[in-house]
Amino acid sequence: MALSVTACSGPGSGSHDASPSPQTVEAAPSTGTRGSRIEAEKSALLDIYKRYWTEQVKAYGRASDRGTDLQKYATTQALSRALSDLQGLKASHRVLRGVPQHDAEVTSIGLDKKVPDAKVTDCLDVSDWRTVTSSGKTLPAPKGVLKRYVAVASAEKWGSRWMITKIDTHGRAC
């Protein structure tokens, strides 16, 4: 079973630590210098991105978004893609085990727009994310599929918080 990009990224912004708490992360207030505001917004966005992947890994590990906070961090195409992947996993009686890793950075941010937006570029490493059947059998990864590749997440700031809206892969190794 081939999953879309949502099955290919990890739970942290370059870190391999435990899952963060599901509390809401608010963006930084607009006080201070423009440079410090941009850095605070980038930090808030990377935190949301990390939480998005943490919740997605949790959901893919049980083939259900029940009991996760996936919808707190993703919307539109990113959420639809994840929910579609979950339907596929559930229908095929499979889950994903392991923890993919990534190295993410904010590569663009537009704060002076009516709806601020940003891009996060990530090098996803899915070599430790395995498909497991309901009988516990680990399935081999399809031949020729990249285990480390570039993905770009689009995000928008809705009110005082960032939301992941779209994930694109570019079919190139990183």
Protein Blocks (a to p, Z undefined) as FASTA:
>chain_A
ZZdfklmccfbehiacdcddfbdcddddfedjfklmmmmmmmmmmmmmmmmmmmmmmmmm
nopaehiaklmmggcjlmmmmmmmmmmmmmnopacedjdddddddfbdcfkbfbacdddd
ddddfklpccddfkopacdddehiafbdcdddddddehjaccdfbdcdehiaZZ
